[in-house]
Amino acid sequence: MSSSDENKPSFGNPIVNLLLTGLVFLFFTWLLRPYVPAETALMRWAFSAFTSITLMMTFYFALNMFRVTLNDHKDRESNK
């Protein structure tokens, strides 16, 4: 095994990451719906979903950064 294979970051299970990210998207879409200044229900859902995309992306990047940091910490602890 080469050293480049050993240094690859691990993001955990991608299915779990996508499932959690999808749940965060649905939660923020539902949560932001009453705060959207739109007349129709369809426009409220659409604008709250559009706003939720940025929050979902922030959660996805933070989750992956946390998992990489946690795996690195576990590797360093096991090498002691």
URBEL-V5894 format. One line per field, one symbol per residue. ss: DSSP state (H for helix, E for strand, L for the rest). psi: psi as a letter, one per 30 degrees, with the letter a starting at -180 (. if undefined). Layout:
ss=???
psi=???
This chain:
ss=LLHHHHLLLLLLLHHHHHHHHHHHHHHHHHHHHHHLLLLLHHHHHHHHHHHHHHHHHHHHHHHHHHHHHHHHHHHHHHLL
psi=klfeefgkkkgajfeeeeeeeeeeeeeeeeefefgkileleeeeeeeeeeefeeeeeeeeeeeeeeeeeeeeeeeeeff.
